[in-house]
C-alpha cells in the first residue's frame, strides 16, 4: 500500500467512475483498475462495487476512504510546512467557489497568484453555494468563496467582495430601453430561476421578501443550474432573469443583453470567504488568503 494508490482510490470514489478517475490522474483505465485490485488484495476485502456505469465504495471502501483522505491531507501539510520553513510557497491547494466566484472571479485571481508563486498548483471546485459550504465543512476544500452568508457555526466568514445583480433582458425586450421596472411588473413576466442552493436564488428571495413578495409569486418558466445556461435562455427569448453583472459582462458590452433595475430595491450582495473554524489552515492556504485580501484591499 502506498499513498499514490490511495490517491487513485479516492478519485475513483469521488468521481464514481474508473474512466473519469483515470483521466484525472493521467493513467489508463486498466492501470487504475489494477491499482484498486492491488489495494483489495492488500486489505483482503472488496473496496469498490461496480454498479453499471457507476461505481460505489463498499462499507470497507467507505472506511478506507475516510482514512485515506486524512493521510493524503497530512502528506500535503507536511510538504507545505517544510516548504514554508525553507521560505518557499509551494504545494497543492484545493479551493471552492460558488458559480459566480468560481466561473468569473477566481480564475483571473488564481492566474495572478500562480505568477507570484509558480511552484503552486491549484484545484478549483465550482459548485453552488450550499455545496461549497458543505465541502468546506467536510474538508474537501480548504477555503471557499460563496455568494451568501453561511449559517453553519463551524465556519468563519469574511466579506471579500461586493456584487450587484440586475434584471437581465434580451436587447429586443420592451423593458430594454427603460432604466427600471417595479417589482409588481416583474411578478407577471416569464422568469428563469437558478436552482435551490444557489447564492443568486437566496439573494432574489431576500429582496422579494423585503418588497412584500415571495418567490412563489414569480412566473417561473424554468430552473437552470448555471448563469451560462440562463444567459443563453434569455438570449433565446425564454424569459428574463436576475443575474450578476459579472455573468453577462460580454453580452452587455456587445448589446445582445440589457440590464434593468428594480425600482426601490437594488439587488446588491456580497461574496464571502469561508474557512472551517477548527481546521488548521495549511501555509499555502494562509498565503492565498493573504494574497486575496491584498488584491481587494482588505
Buried (B, 14 or more C-beta within 10 A) or exposed (E): EEEEBBBBBBBBBBBBBBEBBBBBBEBEBEEBBBBBEBBBEEBEBEBBEEEEEEBEBBEBBEBBBEEBBEEBBEEBBEBBBEBBEEEBBBBBBBBBBBBBBBBBBBEEBBEEBEEEBEEBEBEBBBBBBBBBBBBBBEEBBBBBBBBBBBEEEBBBBEEBBEBEBBBBBBBEBEBBEEEBBEBEBBBEBBBBBBBEBBBBBBBBBEBBEEBEBEEEBBEBBBBBBBBEBBBEBBBEEBBBBBBBBBBBEEBBEEEBBBBBBBBEBEBEBBBBBBBBEEBEBBBBBBBBBEBBEEBBEE
